[in-house]
Amino acid sequence: MRKGAFYENTTTTALATTTVAPSSTVLSNNSSTTIAPSILPSAFDTGIGQNMTEASCTDFFQRFLSNNSFINCYPISFLLHTSESFFEVTKSGISTLTSAIDLACNADFQQCATLMTDYAGEMLSPETCLDDYMLQNPQVVNAYNGFMAYSMMYWASCLRSANGSYCFVDSMYGGPTTFRTSFLYFLPLGYTYPSAAGAPSCSKCTSSIMKIFNRFTGNKSYAITDTYKSASKVINEKCGAIFVPASLSSANTTYSTSSASSLRNRSGHKSFSLIYAFSPMLLIFIFMFAVS
């Protein structure tokens, strides 16, 4: 499969068994990477803590975090809420952040999507992290949501605007209204949209991001099923009743396990304010931009 990013004025069409696949307008990305090796972003780079009840779960974390196949995916679904190094990258300017997104978008998508699906299933095994997941250990829940959200976050993060820039980068550096679009990227990770912050911009980026997410809402294994509708309501109240799909999809898209849906439904979803508990530096950065 070709690597790169697709433009936000195209649509995703083919639904594969493990992922939402883009249309034929996927474009190769030849941007050079300008990130210094010392700040290449990585997941859980401040540690995983010592509060897991099962040694097997700790072993699982150590194993996947040291797996080069996982590392080289540069999964935005992990970096966005578990990585201090990614926070440092977001502070380093448009060029550096663009290079970081290049890394994620130039990864072997099919290989990475398969790996994340396999890890999500393994994580809920009684021999791995099931007990800690049931206890809602924050690190475990974050990791599970990261695995599950990989595909939709890949496509949403790799969207490009009409001027060729990444929608993700634009959301961080495009001003207060555009900046609110950055909150949308937290929806697949189980965070509700902070309606008090106001609606994001009525842009094609916003519309395309939500259309990607909507395609996954027919499967309750995904956290997006809990967070999508409230966000779409805020957007459509500002941008028009049909600007983004208002209802959950009827299609049962992609990954499932025999217990994933019922287990996740017990966990509920997180208030956006809980990012303080998981990624305080990133939330501070978001606040700084939102009020600037």
Secondary structure as the mmCIF struct_conf table of DSSP 4:
data_model
#
loop_
_struct_conf.conf_type_id
_struct_conf.id
_struct_conf.beg_label_comp_id
_struct_conf.beg_label_asym_id
_struct_conf.beg_label_seq_id
_struct_conf.end_label_comp_id
_struct_conf.end_label_asym_id
_struct_conf.end_label_seq_id
BEND BEND1 GLY A 4 GLY A 4
STRN STRN1 ALA A 5 ALA A 5
STRN STRN2 TYR A 7 TYR A 7
TURN_TY1_P TURN_TY1_P1 GLU A 8 ASN A 9
BEND BEND2 THR A 10 THR A 10
STRN STRN3 LEU A 15 LEU A 15
BEND BEND3 THR A 17 THR A 19
STRN STRN4 VAL A 20 VAL A 20
TURN_TY1_P TURN_TY1_P2 SER A 24 THR A 25
STRN STRN5 LEU A 27 LEU A 27
HELX_LH_PP_P HELX_LH_PP_P1 SER A 31 THR A 33
HELX_RH_3T_P HELX_RH_3T_P1 PRO A 37 ILE A 39
TURN_TY1_P TURN_TY1_P3 ALA A 43 THR A 46
BEND BEND4 GLN A 50 GLN A 50
BEND BEND5 THR A 53 THR A 53
HELX_RH_AL_P HELX_RH_AL_P1 ALA A 55 LEU A 65
TURN_TY1_P TURN_TY1_P4 SER A 66 SER A 66
HELX_RH_AL_P HELX_RH_AL_P2 ASN A 68 ILE A 71
TURN_TY1_P TURN_TY1_P5 ASN A 72 CYS A 73
HELX_RH_AL_P HELX_RH_AL_P3 ILE A 76 THR A 82
HELX_RH_AL_P HELX_RH_AL_P4 GLU A 84 LYS A 91
TURN_TY1_P TURN_TY1_P6 SER A 92 SER A 92
HELX_RH_AL_P HELX_RH_AL_P5 ILE A 94 CYS A 105
TURN_TY1_P TURN_TY1_P7 ASN A 106 ASN A 106
BEND BEND6 ALA A 107 ALA A 107
HELX_RH_AL_P HELX_RH_AL_P6 PHE A 109 MET A 123
TURN_TY1_P TURN_TY1_P8 LEU A 124 LEU A 124
BEND BEND7 SER A 125 SER A 125
TURN_TY1_P TURN_TY1_P9 PRO A 126 CYS A 129
HELX_RH_AL_P HELX_RH_AL_P7 LEU A 130 MET A 134
TURN_TY1_P TURN_TY1_P10 LEU A 135 GLN A 136
HELX_RH_AL_P HELX_RH_AL_P8 PRO A 138 MET A 148
TURN_TY1_P TURN_TY1_P11 ALA A 149 ALA A 149
HELX_RH_AL_P HELX_RH_AL_P9 TYR A 150 SER A 157
TURN_TY1_P TURN_TY1_P12 CYS A 158 CYS A 158
STRN STRN6 ARG A 160 ARG A 160
TURN_TY1_P TURN_TY1_P13 ALA A 162 ASN A 163
BEND BEND8 GLY A 164 SER A 165
STRN STRN7 TYR A 166 TYR A 166
HELX_RH_AL_P HELX_RH_AL_P10 CYS A 167 TYR A 173
BEND BEND9 GLY A 174 GLY A 174
HELX_RH_AL_P HELX_RH_AL_P11 PRO A 176 PHE A 179
HELX_RH_3T_P HELX_RH_3T_P2 ARG A 180 LEU A 189
TURN_TY1_P TURN_TY1_P14 GLY A 190 GLY A 190
STRN STRN8 TYR A 191 TYR A 191
HELX_LH_PP_P HELX_LH_PP_P2 THR A 192 TYR A 193
HELX_RH_3T_P HELX_RH_3T_P3 SER A 195 ALA A 197
BEND BEND10 SER A 203 SER A 203
HELX_RH_AL_P HELX_RH_AL_P12 LYS A 204 ASN A 214
TURN_TY1_P TURN_TY1_P15 ARG A 215 GLY A 218
TURN_TY1_P TURN_TY1_P16 LYS A 220 SER A 221
BEND BEND11 TYR A 222 TYR A 222
TURN_TY1_P TURN_TY1_P17 ALA A 223 ALA A 223
HELX_RH_AL_P HELX_RH_AL_P13 ILE A 224 CYS A 239
TURN_TY1_P TURN_TY1_P18 ALA A 241 ILE A 242
BEND BEND12 PHE A 243 VAL A 244
BEND BEND13 SER A 247 SER A 247
HELX_LH_PP_P HELX_LH_PP_P3 LEU A 248 SER A 249
BEND BEND14 SER A 250 ALA A 251
BEND BEND15 THR A 254 THR A 254
TURN_TY1_P TURN_TY1_P19 SER A 258 SER A 259
HELX_RH_AL_P HELX_RH_AL_P14 ALA A 260 SER A 267
STRN STRN9 LYS A 270 LYS A 270
HELX_RH_3T_P HELX_RH_3T_P4 PHE A 272 LEU A 274
HELX_RH_AL_P HELX_RH_AL_P15 ILE A 275 PHE A 278
HELX_RH_AL_P HELX_RH_AL_P16 PRO A 280 ALA A 290
TURN_TY1_P TURN_TY1_P20 VAL A 291 VAL A 291
#
